[in-house]
Amino acid sequence: MKTLKGRGVSRGLACGAAFIYRPAEYEPRESYFPKGLISEKLSEWRGARDAAAKELDALIGALSDVDAEKASIFTAQKEILLDEEIEGLVDDAIEKKRAMPDYAVSLAFDEFILLVEKSGDALIAERADDLRDVRRRLIRNLWGEEDRSLGSLLRPAVIVARDLFPSDTVLLNKEKTLGIITERGSDTSHTAIIARSLEIPAAVGVYGATDAFNSWWYDADKKLYNSLVTPQALEYITYVNKLYTEGLLASEFTNFTSDQYNEATYANRIAATAGAWWDGV
């Protein structure tokens, strides 16, 4: 059995099949166009921007009356999309360097992402995810591809990903999302904020998670099953969830450090515990 560690950012317990989410990669290669096509390429870039703006408007309209906080995420992204400074950088890359529109978008947004990440302010640095999200949306439209999101998840599962973009988290289907595990993220990331608002158990900073979850096996009849949803596993997690719901488990037990555990023990706030001697508990 492999044990992974991370930081819990939304309380709760979850058990189910792991859905490894690997979003489409939109990484254009360095490419340029011949002379005489500047107007055409500018038109392509502005057409993709207009298409992206329509998508964001649709999301804002659909969410405004249901969840204003979620709608505000896409409102902020539309402001990024229409930012005059970013627009100027893309225009310059097309007009002066003759960079293909997708590569021009990548150059402009990557410059801003680097600046934001180097700000030294954790909250500002988190906004780099919004920039990446808008960048992906623009390039996807330039490539003429359809939008694919976690909102179309078919079966209940624990979502495991390197990271989730803001648009991924906002469009999550609560009924199908049992829990969230990401390799990146923090307490102030979109993943953490949305997970808490939807009361979905979540952990971030779980390095190696996307490579570790391989719980699918074949039984003797060659039927595929998931070892995490066997009757025994479900019986166990149901019992632990009962203890948690009844308040018999410390609310922060998944995040306890050794010091916190020792402090609670010495203060007689722990009646029983389970652990191994090599863990020091």
Phi, psi and omega in degrees: 000136180256133179253128178246145181241146177200198180242123177286129181241353177212125188292156175133173178234146180214144176219131180173180178296143178271126175257109181280112184262115177238095183296155179302138179270128178242081182239091181293146177277159178296120183207151184225162181243158181287166179301154176090359183244013184301312181299320180295317182288324175297321179295321178298315181295317181289328176295319178294322179295318179295320179295319178295322179295322178295320178298315180294321177299320180296319179293318179297316180296321182289331185262341187305316183274346183261314183208096184298327181294318178293320179300326182295332177297315181285332174297317178296323180291326178293324176297321176296315181304320184263010180300128184293326181291317177295318178303318180296322179294319179293315179302315181298318181297324179284314186284319186265326181259348186056039177285140175302148185307317181294321179290324178296317177298316180299316180299313183295312183289324179296326178295316180290321179300317179297318179297316182294317182293335180267008185295333183086355179252120184301319181294319178292320180300326179298335181289350176300331179295324177294319178298317179295322181296315179294320178302314179298318181297317180296312182294321177300318178293323177296326180275355177071031181260152179281155178283133176234124184227171178288351178295343181259019178303129187276324184232154176301135183199162170270120183278126179239124184210159173296318176195162175243135176283158179309319181293330176295313185291320183293327184266012179300140174269109185300324182291334183259349183259104181282327181189171182225134174228124177231153179279334178248178175115170181210183179298335184256006180288161178302321180302313181295316183296313181291321179300317179294319182293328180267357182058045176256125178304135183211146175223139179239168180068027179267082186295135180085005185298318185291340179263348188266334187272102176224076189258011182266132182222164174254135177274187184296336179268013179066025177264136182282131176220164180251125185295340181279349180240030171289160179305322181294317180294318180293323178297318181296309185291330177295319179294315179297320179297323178298315178299319181295315182296324181279000178079015180273349173251139178302134185301332181251026188298333181285344182252001184302129169271170179300320180296317179295321179297313181297319180298315180294324180293312181295334180270009179060034177260003177236124182269326181207156179210162176231135181187188180236149185299330181285349175276351181077022180237000000 
